Amino acid sequence: MSSYDAVTATPDHIALEHRVLALWEAESTFEQLRTQNAGGAPYSFIDGPITANNPMGVHHAWGRSLKDLMQRHRAMRGHELRYQNGFDCQGLWVEVEVEKSLGLNSKQEIEEYGLDRFARACRDRVAEYSAIQARQSQRLGQWMDWDRSYYTMTDPNIA
């Protein structure tokens, strides 16, 4: 007699995903791991933050999955990890997407629109898409301390 559920020829992957995520949440699996490894040899995985200007592409998911894999490997060896996520909130890619969404076609049009309003629109886009990317990463099963994510546009990060 097997202690595993039978798997159909065409499993419902999304339902399986949600079941695993719900189990981890109900059993506080991530929190238990962090408690278990508290005081272990420190390990920190530093990677470039994802630009928060659109939903993740598959190439982002690959990188995030590899980062998660490395961190889980270190956690299984007893290391205490930071699990800090980051979002790149500045630069051309955010500005280009905001220009497109506002129907602006030149730097002059941005100035006419108002630099303060344009900067606010950039921050609003980052807030929207960083939340989307965090949810996407969580659905990948990535374990991170989401409440401690850093944003490159914030004063503490810039300092």
N, C-alpha and C positions, 0 to 999 in steps of 0.2 A: 504494500500500500504506500503510495507516494504522498508526501506532505505538501506537494505543489499542486496548484490548480492546473488543469489541462489548458493548453493554449490552442485556440482554433486555428484553422488554416488561414483565416483572414482576421487577425486580431484587431480590435478597436484601439489603436495606438493612443489616441487622444484620451479615451476613457482610462487606459492604463496609466498614462501620464498623470492625470488628475488624481487617480487613486494613490499613486506613490507620493505625490506632493501632499495630499491630505494626510497620509500616514505619517510622513515626516513632521508635518505641522502638529498633528495630534500627539505624537510621541516626543515632540521637542528634540528631534534627532540632532539637528545642528547645534542647538544650545548644549545638549549633553556632551557632544564631541568637544566643544570649546571648554566646558567645565573639566572634562577628563584630561585635556591637554594643557590646562592652565599651569604655568610654571615650567613647562617643557622648554627644550632648546628653541629659541626664537627662529622663525623663518618668515621672510617677507618676499612676496612675488611682486615685483614692480613691472608694470607694463604701461604702455601708452594708453591714455583714456580714449574711449570711443567718442567720436564727434556726435553731439546730441542735436542733429539737424534733420534726421529722418528715421524711420524704423530701421532696425538692424537688417543687414543683408546676410546671406549665408556665409560670406567670408568673415563677418564679425562673429557669427555663431561658432564657427570653427575655432577662431582664436580664443573666444571665451570658454569654450569647452576644453581646450588644451590647458588654459590657465587653471580651470577648475580641477582637471585631472592632476596637474602638478601639485596643487595645494592639497588635494585629497591624499595623494601619495605621501606627502610630508606629514600630514595629520595622522595617517595610519602608522607612521614611524614615531609618533608622540610629540611632534613639534607644535609649539604654540604659534598660531598664525594671526596676522592682522585682519585678513579678509576685507581689505579696503578696496572699494570700487571707485572709479573716477569717471568724470564726464568732461570732455573738451567742449567748452562753451564759447570759444572765441574763434575768430578767423574767417577766412574767405568762404568756406562752405556754408556756414550759418548765414552769413550776409547774402550769399547768392540765393539761397532758398527763400529768405525773407524778401529780397528784391522781387523774385518771381511771384511770391504770394501776394505782394502789394501791387504788382503790375508796373514796377519801376524798371527803367531801362538804362539809366545812366547815373553817374555820381551827382550830376547836377539835379536830377529828379529826386535823389535821396536828400540833398540839401534843401530843396524846395519843400519836400515832405516834412523835414525837420529832423535834425540829427538826434535830438532827445527822443522823439517818437520812434525813429528807426531803431535806436539802441534798445528801447523798451520792447519793440516787436521782436528783436533778436533774443532778448532775455525770455520773453514769453514763449518763443519757439523752443528754446533750450528747455524750459520747464516742461512743456508738453512732451517733447520727444525723449527727454531723460526719463520721465515717468514711463513712457511706452517701452523704452529699451530695458528699464529695470524689470518690468513685467515680463518681457520677452526672455530676459536672462533667467528669471526665476522659473519660467516654464521650461527652460533647458535643464533645470535642476541645479543651476549654479548656486553654490553657497557663498554668500557674502554678507558682511555687516552693512546692510543697505542703509541703515540710519546714519552711518558714518561716511557715506560716499563723499568724495570731494568734487568740487566744481571749479574749473580753472578760472572762472570769472569772479570768484569770491575774494574778498580782501585777505582772509587768512591764507588762502592758497597763493595769492600774488605776493604777499609779504614773505 
